[in-house]
Amino acid sequence: MSDYGFFRVAAATPVVKVADPDANAARIIDLIDQAEASKASLVVFPELSITGYTCADLFGQQLLLDSADEAVRRIADHTRGMKATVIVGTPVRIAGRLYNCAAVIRCGEIKGLVPKTFIPGYGEFYEGRWFSSGTDFLGQDGLATIGKHKVTVSPNLLFKAGKATFAVEICEDLWSPIPPSSWHAVQGAEVIVNLSASNEVIMKHMYRRNLVSGQSARTVSAYVYSSCGYGESTQDLVFGGSSLICENGTFMAESERFSTSPSIIYADVDIEKLQILRQKDNTFHAVSPDGSHSKDYAPLYSRIELGAGPDTDFEKELLRYVEPHPFVPGGNAAELDRRAREITSMQVLALATRLSHIGCKKAVLGISGGLDSTLALLVTVLAFDKLGLPRDGVIGITMPGFGTTGRTHGNACGLMDALGITSREIPIGPSVTRHFQDIGQDPGKHDVTYENSQARERTQILMDIANMENGIVVGTGDLSELALGWATYNGDHMSMYGVNASIPKTLVKHLVKWAAVNYFSTTTSTGVNIKDILLDIADTPISPELTPADENGNIAQKTEDIVGPYELHDFFLYNFFRFGYSPQKILFLAKKAFLGQDGDHAFIGPEGKQNTYTEADLSKWLDVFCRRFFSQQFKRSCMPDGPKVGSVSLSPRGDWRMPSDVSATLFMKK
């Protein structure tokens, strides 16, 4: 059973009784048992959860402190034989001073105490009245005694549990200018836990979420935040029980605030992903004002081995959402609109910059009536509008060939006319037939030569007209085609600027439909509705139309029947490129995304249509992806300029450098 690099964490909020460690220990133990049954590797409780945070001057009472020590010892005894690591908040007296600590407990032992570094003394917080700062132990670990346990005390403790390394900070530490977790992360902690007692005032929760998300993203870590809730004193403060789990800036789980019941939330965080992202980021380190590098601080950290975690069956249940369409904007309507508008704006500005830089007032595009050329045309028209150039400087050329259907030809011509650009039609049949005669190609043999001859003829026409018009050829090929090498070398593979170079096919379709509603939902003076044309293009089967239509005049050559569904290939590409996942892990995630947790083989696509896949389908098309991705690098090594829009780019001048002669053998093994 593989863990695929996942690590199950939990954030728990018990209902506390202030100044009653015995009752709190019992409630904490109940939640520990739940976490253990759920195969969590790490379960985090709030700040001072043993006593309650709001004990105030009772922290000066020896009876309370002795009872807290006994409660921690009792919890430790309860964890004997368990695989989960437990972290609880408790006051600890050391050498005549009192510290607000996190006790890290594993299998019957207290493995370490992490004292709070930043002690607030402002507003409603008076912690400095009772607690000393953990800075007392910076540079040299301390030692504390809880019952019979002799425990190391330091803010600089790193704990290794299974494959994950975690560190601890407490509440105010996160709110400081340079949180301790910043240093913990560069020393190797992939998981940061925060024991908190953060009260609620209006809008504070949003700020708190931003802090957790931002620190998680900044440190490329998983952040597990547990805050106290119901049961804390409401003398002047309200504690809502805000627990959060975040991974690299993305929220994985969040508790319901203001509940009167105990709560526990879980998430499976991806340790492997975090390690890969850090490895790729060569600025993942810290430099102090005196020039000291973060590696110089490694000797100041103590590393504690906790042993292997539980045998969590992630195949059976994965406690995280796996997005089947990672390139397509998610969220509500406003968020969808914002992201689509931003993507389109980047494409438009990039092309406008290139045109302005070279002093070009003409752009030439091949318009097929398909998705890619449609998006490229819309971007080009908007770029001309932005530069104040007349649209007749956009020259769209439809070049019907042996497989062109009436539907795509009609949409291509109708769209060009409706947008007010210069349109031309140049049939390629006669010239390609002559070419077949010249090279001895049988026109009845519909092989790769038959197809590529048409693609190269079209590119030649575009290039020559661009020369005649003193313009540039705007490429239409998209990111998915580049990944699969689904382009004719020195045919549609080539242009002078590729505006769709980092737009995958699933996103192209989304942007065309979005543009239909938001930019081009008008009817022309001739009664043509541009929106209707765009929506029909989005609904047309994807095809290069290089083989003859069927007997009914419909598209016979459907790309996805040949290379596989683009939604799968885009999923494979994103996870392979962004996180360096192995094919085994990609297949595992694909099953979760497209087959569901229960493997019911039913998946509802982004348009509400049900797609049916089997595990064999996923494996088959993943093999196709790996084989084509590695064998087609030579096309990407000489691809034209094009703007990077998203987090994935295959430009050899940008994010992806790979030899064209690399072997794919290792990546074909599952």
C-alpha positions in Angstrom: 0.0 0.0 0.0 1.5 3.3 -1.1 1.0 6.6 0.6 1.8 8.6 -2.6 3.4 11.2 -0.4 0.3 12.1 1.5 0.2 12.8 5.2 -3.1 13.0 7.1 -3.4 15.9 9.6 -6.2 16.9 12.0 -7.1 20.1 13.8 -9.3 19.5 16.9 -11.2 22.0 19.1 -12.6 20.5 22.3 -15.2 22.1 24.5 -13.1 23.3 27.4 -13.9 23.9 31.1 -11.7 26.8 32.2 -9.3 25.8 35.0 -10.3 22.1 34.9 -7.4 20.2 33.4 -8.9 16.8 34.3 -12.1 17.4 32.4 -10.2 18.9 29.5 -7.9 15.9 29.3 -10.9 13.6 29.1 -12.4 15.6 26.2 -9.1 15.8 24.4 -8.7 12.0 24.7 -12.1 11.5 23.1 -10.9 13.5 20.1 -7.6 11.7 20.0 -9.4 8.4 19.7 -11.4 9.8 16.8 -8.2 11.0 15.1 -6.5 7.6 15.7 -9.5 5.8 14.2 -9.3 8.0 11.2 -5.7 7.2 10.7 -4.5 10.7 11.2 -0.7 11.1 11.6 -0.9 14.4 13.4 -3.7 15.9 15.5 -3.3 19.5 16.8 -5.2 21.0 19.8 -5.6 24.7 20.7 -3.3 26.9 22.8 -3.5 26.2 26.5 -6.2 23.6 25.8 -5.3 21.7 28.9 -6.3 24.5 31.3 -8.2 26.9 29.0 -6.7 30.0 27.7 -8.6 32.5 29.9 -7.4 31.4 33.3 -5.7 34.8 33.8 -4.2 35.1 37.4 -5.1 31.5 38.1 -1.9 30.7 36.1 -0.1 31.8 39.3 -1.7 28.9 41.3 0.5 25.9 41.8 -2.6 23.7 42.1 -3.6 24.5 38.5 -0.1 24.0 37.2 0.3 20.6 38.9 -3.1 19.5 37.6 -2.1 20.6 34.1 1.1 18.5 34.3 -0.9 15.5 35.5 -3.4 16.0 32.6 -0.6 16.0 30.0 0.9 12.9 31.6 -2.5 11.2 31.5 -2.9 12.1 27.8 0.6 10.8 27.1 -0.2 7.5 28.8 -3.4 7.1 26.8 -1.4 7.4 23.5 0.7 4.3 24.2 0.4 2.0 21.2 -1.1 4.7 19.0 0.5 5.9 15.7 -0.8 9.5 15.8 1.3 12.3 17.1 -0.7 14.6 19.4 0.1 18.3 20.2 -1.7 20.0 23.1 -1.3 23.4 24.7 -0.3 23.6 28.3 1.5 25.9 30.8 4.9 24.7 32.0 7.0 26.0 34.8 10.7 25.9 34.1 13.4 27.3 36.4 11.0 29.7 38.2 9.4 31.0 35.0 6.1 30.0 33.4 5.9 29.3 29.6 3.0 28.9 27.3 4.0 25.6 25.6 2.9 23.0 23.0 3.6 19.5 24.2 4.4 17.1 21.4 3.2 13.6 22.4 3.9 10.3 20.7 3.2 6.7 21.8 3.2 7.4 25.5 6.0 9.9 25.6 6.3 13.7 25.7 8.8 14.2 22.9 9.3 17.9 23.2 8.0 21.2 24.5 7.8 24.2 22.2 7.3 27.5 24.1 5.6 30.5 22.6 8.1 33.1 21.3 6.0 36.3 20.9 4.0 37.2 24.1 1.3 39.7 23.4 0.6 42.5 25.8 -1.7 44.8 24.0 -5.5 45.3 23.6 -7.3 42.5 25.4 -4.1 40.4 25.8 -2.1 40.4 29.0 0.0 37.3 28.6 3.2 39.0 29.6 1.6 39.2 33.1 2.0 35.4 33.4 4.2 34.0 30.7 7.8 34.4 29.7 9.0 34.2 26.1 10.5 31.1 24.5 13.4 33.3 23.4 14.9 32.2 26.7 15.8 28.9 25.0 17.1 30.3 21.7 20.6 29.1 21.1 20.5 26.4 23.8 17.7 23.9 24.5 16.2 23.8 28.0 14.9 20.9 30.0 11.6 20.5 31.8 10.0 17.8 33.9 6.4 16.7 33.5 5.7 13.8 35.9 8.5 11.4 35.2 9.1 12.8 31.7 12.4 14.7 31.1 11.5 16.9 28.1 13.6 19.1 25.8 12.3 22.7 25.6 13.0 24.9 22.6 11.2 27.0 20.0 13.6 25.4 17.5 12.5 21.8 17.4 11.8 19.9 14.2 9.9 16.6 14.5 10.0 13.9 11.9 6.9 11.8 11.7 7.0 9.3 8.9 7.9 11.2 5.7 6.9 14.6 7.1 8.9 17.0 9.1 6.8 19.5 11.2 7.4 22.4 13.5 5.3 24.4 16.0 4.5 28.0 16.6 1.8 29.4 18.9 -0.9 32.0 18.1 0.8 35.4 18.2 4.0 34.0 16.6 2.1 34.0 13.3 1.1 37.6 13.7 4.7 38.8 14.2 6.7 40.5 11.4 8.9 37.4 10.9 7.0 34.4 12.2 9.2 31.6 13.6 7.6 29.3 11.0 9.6 31.2 8.3 12.8 29.9 9.8 11.3 26.5 10.6 10.3 26.0 7.0 13.7 26.8 5.5 15.2 24.3 8.0 13.0 21.6 6.5 9.6 21.7 8.2 7.0 20.9 5.5 4.1 21.1 8.0 3.7 24.0 10.4 1.2 23.6 13.3 -0.2 26.6 15.2 -1.9 26.2 18.6 -4.0 29.3 18.9 -6.5 31.2 21.1 -7.7 33.8 18.7 -10.8 35.6 19.7 -13.5 36.9 17.3 -14.1 40.5 16.5 -15.7 41.7 13.3 -13.6 41.0 10.1 -10.8 39.4 12.2 -11.6 36.0 10.8 -10.8 37.1 7.2 -7.5 38.6 8.3 -6.7 35.4 10.2 -7.5 33.3 7.1 -5.2 35.6 5.0 -2.4 35.2 7.5 -2.6 31.4 7.4 -3.0 31.3 3.7 -0.2 33.8 3.1 2.3 32.1 5.5 1.5 28.7 4.0 2.1 30.0 0.5 5.2 31.9 1.5 6.8 29.0 3.3 5.5 26.4 0.7 4.1 24.4 3.6 1.0 22.8 5.0 -0.3 24.9 7.9 -2.5 23.3 10.5 -4.2 25.9 12.7 -6.3 25.0 15.7 -8.0 27.7 17.8 -10.1 27.4 21.0 -13.8 27.8 21.0 -16.9 27.1 23.1 -16.2 26.9 26.8 -13.6 29.6 27.1 -14.6 32.5 29.3 -16.9 35.0 27.6 -16.2 37.7 30.3 -15.0 40.1 27.6 -14.1 37.9 24.6 -15.8 35.5 22.2 -13.8 32.5 20.9 -15.3 31.0 17.8 -13.2 27.8 17.4 -11.6 28.6 14.1 -9.6 25.7 12.8 -7.9 25.8 9.4 -5.8 23.5 7.3 -4.0 25.1 4.4 -1.5 23.7 1.8 0.7 26.1 -0.1 -1.9 28.9 0.2 -4.9 26.8 -0.6 -7.5 25.9 2.1 -8.0 22.2 2.4 -10.4 22.2 5.4 -12.1 24.7 7.7 -14.2 24.2 10.8 -17.6 25.7 11.5 -17.2 28.6 13.8 -19.4 29.4 16.8 -20.3 25.7 17.3 -21.2 24.6 20.9 -19.9 21.1 20.1 -16.4 19.7 19.9 -15.0 19.6 16.3 -12.2 17.9 14.4 -11.3 18.6 10.8 -9.0 16.5 8.6 -7.0 16.9 5.4 -4.5 14.8 3.5 -1.6 17.2 2.7 0.8 16.4 -0.1 4.3 16.3 1.4 5.8 15.2 -1.9 4.3 18.1 -3.7 5.7 20.6 -1.1 9.2 19.0 -1.4 9.2 19.2 -5.2 8.0 22.9 -5.2 10.7 23.8 -2.7 13.3 22.0 -4.8 12.3 23.9 -7.9 12.4 27.3 -6.0 16.0 28.2 -5.8 15.2 31.2 -3.6 13.7 29.0 -0.9 16.1 30.1 1.8 16.5 33.1 4.1 19.2 35.8 4.5 19.4 37.9 7.6 20.4 41.6 7.5 24.0 40.7 8.6 24.3 38.4 5.6 23.9 35.1 7.4 22.4 32.4 5.3 19.6 30.2 6.6 21.9 27.2 6.4 24.1 28.8 9.1 21.2 28.4 11.5 20.9 24.6 11.1 23.0 23.9 14.2 20.5 25.9 16.3 17.8 23.3 15.6 17.2 20.0 17.3 15.7 17.2 15.3 13.5 14.6 16.9 12.5 11.3 15.3 9.0 10.2 16.1 8.9 7.0 14.0 6.5 5.9 11.3 2.9 7.1 11.2 -0.2 5.0 10.8 -0.9 2.9 7.7 -3.4 5.3 6.2 -5.2 3.8 3.3 -5.3 6.7 0.8 -6.6 4.4 -1.9 -9.7 3.8 0.1 -10.3 7.4 1.1 -8.4 10.6 0.2 -9.3 13.6 2.3 -8.7 16.3 -0.3 -10.4 17.4 -3.4 -8.7 16.5 -6.7 -9.6 19.0 -9.3 -10.4 17.2 -12.6 -10.0 20.5 -14.6 -7.0 22.3 -13.0 -6.7 24.8 -15.8 -10.3 25.9 -15.9 -11.2 28.7 -13.5 -13.3 27.7 -10.6 -15.4 29.6 -8.0 -18.5 31.7 -8.3 -19.6 33.6 -11.3 -17.8 36.8 -10.3 -14.5 34.8 -9.8 -14.9 33.0 -13.1 -15.4 36.3 -14.8 -12.4 37.9 -13.1 -10.0 35.1 -14.0 -11.2 34.7 -17.6 -10.9 38.5 -18.1 -7.4 38.5 -16.7 -6.3 35.6 -18.9 -7.7 37.3 -22.0 -6.2 40.6 -21.0 -2.7 39.1 -20.7 -3.0 37.5 -24.2 -4.3 40.8 -25.7 -1.6 42.9 -24.1 1.2 40.5 -25.1 0.1 40.6 -28.7 -0.4 44.3 -28.6 3.1 44.8 -27.2 4.6 42.6 -30.0 2.8 44.5 -32.7 3.7 47.9 -31.3 7.3 46.9 -30.8 7.9 45.9 -34.4 5.6 48.6 -35.8 3.3 46.1 -37.4 -0.3 47.0 -38.4 -1.3 43.8 -40.0 -1.9 40.3 -38.6 -2.6 37.2 -40.6 -4.4 34.2 -39.2 -5.7 30.9 -40.6 -9.4 30.6 -39.5 -10.7 27.1 -39.5 -14.0 27.5 -37.5 -12.4 25.5 -34.7 -11.7 26.5 -31.1 -8.0 27.5 -31.3 -8.2 29.8 -34.3 -11.3 31.3 -32.9 -9.6 32.3 -29.6 -6.6 33.6 -31.5 -8.8 35.7 -33.7 -10.7 37.2 -30.8 -7.5 38.0 -29.0 -6.1 39.6 -32.2 -9.2 41.7 -32.7 -9.1 42.9 -29.1 -5.4 43.7 -29.5 -6.1 45.8 -32.6 -8.9 47.6 -30.7 -6.6 48.3 -27.8 -4.0 49.8 -30.1 -6.6 51.9 -31.9 -5.9 50.0 -35.2 -8.7 49.4 -37.7 -9.9 45.8 -37.7 -9.5 45.5 -41.4 -5.8 45.1 -40.6 -6.6 41.7 -39.2 -6.5 39.3 -42.2 -8.4 36.1 -41.7 -7.9 33.3 -44.3 -10.1 30.3 -44.5 -8.4 27.5 -46.5 -10.9 24.7 -47.2 -9.2 21.3 -47.8 -10.2 17.7 -48.3 -11.9 17.4 -44.8 -13.4 20.8 -44.4 -17.1 20.6 -43.4 -19.9 23.0 -44.1 -20.3 23.7 -40.4 -16.8 24.8 -39.7 -16.5 26.7 -43.0 -19.7 28.5 -42.3 -18.7 29.4 -38.8 -15.3 30.6 -40.0 -16.7 32.9 -42.7 -19.6 34.1 -40.5 -17.3 35.0 -37.6 -14.8 36.9 -39.8 -17.6 38.9 -41.4 -19.3 39.6 -38.1 -16.1 40.9 -36.5 -15.4 43.2 -39.4 -12.0 41.9 -40.3 -10.5 41.3 -43.8 -11.5 37.8 -44.9 -10.2 35.7 -47.7 -10.8 32.2 -48.9 -8.1 30.2 -50.6 -9.0 26.6 -51.3 -5.9 24.4 -50.9 -7.2 21.3 -52.8 -5.6 22.1 -56.2 -2.2 23.0 -54.9 -2.0 20.0 -52.6 -3.2 17.7 -55.4 -0.4 19.1 -57.6 2.1 18.6 -54.7 0.9 14.9 -54.4 1.7 14.5 -58.1 5.2 16.1 -57.6 6.1 13.8 -54.8 4.3 10.6 -55.9 1.7 10.5 -53.1 -1.4 8.5 -53.8 -4.4 10.9 -53.1 -6.4 7.9 -51.9 -3.9 7.0 -49.2 -5.0 9.0 -46.2 -1.7 8.7 -44.3 0.4 11.2 -42.4 1.8 12.6 -45.7 -1.7 13.2 -46.9 -2.6 15.1 -43.7 0.7 17.0 -43.2 0.9 18.2 -46.8 -2.4 20.1 -46.2 -1.1 21.6 -42.9 2.1 22.8 -44.5 0.4 24.2 -47.5 -1.8 26.3 -45.2 1.2 27.6 -43.3 3.0 28.5 -46.5 0.0 30.5 -47.6 -0.1 32.4 -44.3 3.6 33.1 -44.3 3.6 34.4 -47.8 0.6 36.6 -47.4 2.2 38.0 -44.2 5.2 38.9 -46.3 3.0 40.5 -48.9 1.1 42.5 -46.3 4.1 43.4 -44.2 2.4 41.6 -41.3 2.9 38.8 -38.9 1.3 35.3 -38.7 -0.5 34.9 -35.4 -0.3 31.2 -34.4 -3.3 29.4 -33.1 -1.9 26.2 -31.6 -2.5 25.6 -27.9 -0.6 24.2 -24.9 -2.3 20.8 -25.0 -1.3 20.3 -28.7 2.3 21.3 -27.8 2.4 18.8 -25.0 1.2 16.0 -27.2 3.0 17.1 -30.3 -0.3 17.2 -32.1 0.9 19.7 -34.7 2.5 19.3 -38.1 6.2 20.1 -37.8 6.9 23.3 -39.8 3.1 23.4 -40.5 0.6 24.7 -38.0 3.5 24.2 -35.5 5.1 27.4 -36.8 4.1 31.1 -36.7 5.6 34.4 -35.8 3.8 34.8 -32.5 1.6 32.1 -30.8 -1.0 33.8 -28.6 -2.4 30.4 -27.3 1.0 28.9 -26.4 0.2 28.5 -22.7 -3.6 28.1 -23.0 -4.6 24.4 -22.7 -7.5 23.0 -24.7 -9.9 22.8 -21.8 -9.3 26.5 -21.1 -9.5 27.5 -24.7 -13.1 26.2 -24.8 -13.9 28.0 -21.6 -12.5 31.3 -22.8 -14.4 31.1 -26.1 -17.7 30.5 -24.3 -16.9 33.2 -21.8 -16.0 35.7 -24.6 -19.3 34.9 -26.3 -21.2 36.1 -23.3 -19.0 39.0 -22.1 -17.3 40.5 -25.2 -19.2 39.5 -28.3 -22.8 39.0 -27.3 -24.0 41.5 -29.9 -25.9 41.2 -33.2 -24.3 42.9 -36.3 -26.1 45.2 -38.6 -26.7 42.3 -41.0 -28.5 40.4 -38.2 -25.6 38.0 -37.4 -25.4 37.1 -33.7 -21.7 36.6 -32.9 -22.5 34.9 -29.6 -24.4 32.1 -31.5 -21.5 31.5 -33.8 -19.0 31.3 -30.9 -21.2 28.9 -28.9 -21.6 26.7 -31.9 -17.8 26.6 -32.4 -17.4 25.6 -28.8 -19.9 22.8 -29.4 -18.2 21.5 -32.5 -16.1 18.3 -32.2 -12.3 19.0 -32.1 -10.7 18.1 -35.4 -7.9 19.2 -37.8 -10.3 18.2 -40.7 -7.5 16.7 -42.7 -9.4 13.6 -43.9 -12.6 13.6 -45.9 -16.0 14.1 -44.1 -18.4 11.2 -43.6 -21.2 10.4 -46.1 -23.4 13.0 -44.3 -20.9 15.8 -44.5 -20.0 15.7 -40.9 -16.5 15.7 -39.3 -15.1 12.2 -39.5 -11.6 12.8 -38.0 -12.1 13.6 -34.3 -9.0 14.4 -32.5 -10.0 13.0 -29.1 -10.8 9.6 -30.7 -7.1 9.5 -31.8 -5.1 11.0 -29.0 -7.6 10.8 -26.2 -9.8 13.2 -24.2 -8.2 16.6 -23.7 -9.6 16.9 -20.2 -7.5 13.9 -19.3 -4.4 15.1 -21.0 -4.7 18.5 -19.4 -5.0 16.8 -16.1 -1.9 14.7 -16.8 0.0 17.7 -18.0 -0.7 19.9 -15.0 0.2 17.3 -12.4 3.3 16.1 -14.3 4.6 19.6 -15.0 3.7 21.5 -11.9 4.5 18.9 -9.3 6.8 16.4 -11.0 4.5 13.5 -10.0 5.3 10.0 -11.2 2.8 8.3 -13.6 1.8 6.0 -10.7 0.7 9.0 -8.6 -0.9 10.8 -11.6 -3.0 7.6 -12.2 -3.9 7.5 -8.6 -5.1 11.1 -8.6 -6.9 10.6 -11.9 -8.9 7.8 -10.4 -9.9 10.1 -7.5 -10.8 13.0 -9.9 -12.6 11.1 -12.6 -13.9 7.9 -11.0 -14.7 9.3 -7.6 -13.8 8.1 -4.1 -16.0 5.0 -4.7 -14.8 4.3 -8.2 -18.3 4.5 -9.6 -17.0 5.5 -13.1 -19.4 8.3 -13.4 -18.0 11.8 -13.9 -19.8 15.0 -14.6 -17.8 17.3 -16.9 -17.6 21.1 -16.8 -20.7 21.4 -19.0 -22.8 19.1 -17.0 -22.3 16.2 -19.4 -21.6 12.8 -17.9 -18.4 11.2 -19.1 -17.8 7.6 -18.5 -14.2 6.4 -17.9 -12.8 3.2 -16.5 -9.5 2.7 -14.8 -8.3 1.0 -18.0 -9.2 4.2 -19.9 -7.2 6.4 -17.6 -4.2 4.1 -17.8 -4.4 3.8 -21.6 -4.5 7.6 -22.2 -1.8 8.2 -19.6 0.5 5.9 -21.6 -0.4 7.9 -24.7 0.4 11.1 -22.9 3.8 9.9 -21.6 4.8 8.5 -25.0 3.8 11.5 -27.0 5.1 14.1 -24.4 8.6 12.6 -24.5 8.8 11.8 -28.2 7.6 15.2 -29.3 10.1 17.5 -27.5 11.8 18.4 -30.8 8.7 20.4 -31.8 8.8 22.3 -28.5 12.5 23.0 -28.8 11.9 25.4 -31.7 8.5 26.7 -30.9 7.8 30.4 -31.7 7.4 33.1 -29.1 4.2 33.2 -27.1 3.0 34.7 -23.8 3.2 32.7 -20.6 -0.3 33.1 -19.1 -0.7 30.4 -16.5 1.6 28.3 -14.2 2.5 25.8 -17.0 4.5 26.8 -20.0 6.5 24.5 -22.4 8.6 27.2 -24.0 12.3 26.2 -24.2 13.1 29.8 -23.2 10.9 29.6 -20.1 9.8 26.8 -17.9 10.7 23.6 -19.7 14.0 22.4 -21.0 14.4 18.8 -22.0 16.6 17.0 -24.5 14.8 15.9 -27.6 16.5 12.5 -27.3 15.4 11.6 -23.8 14.2 8.1 -23.1 10.6 7.7 -21.9 11.1 4.2 -20.6 11.1 5.1 -16.9 7.9 7.1 -17.2 6.0 4.4 -19.1 6.1 2.1 -16.0 3.1 2.1 -13.8 
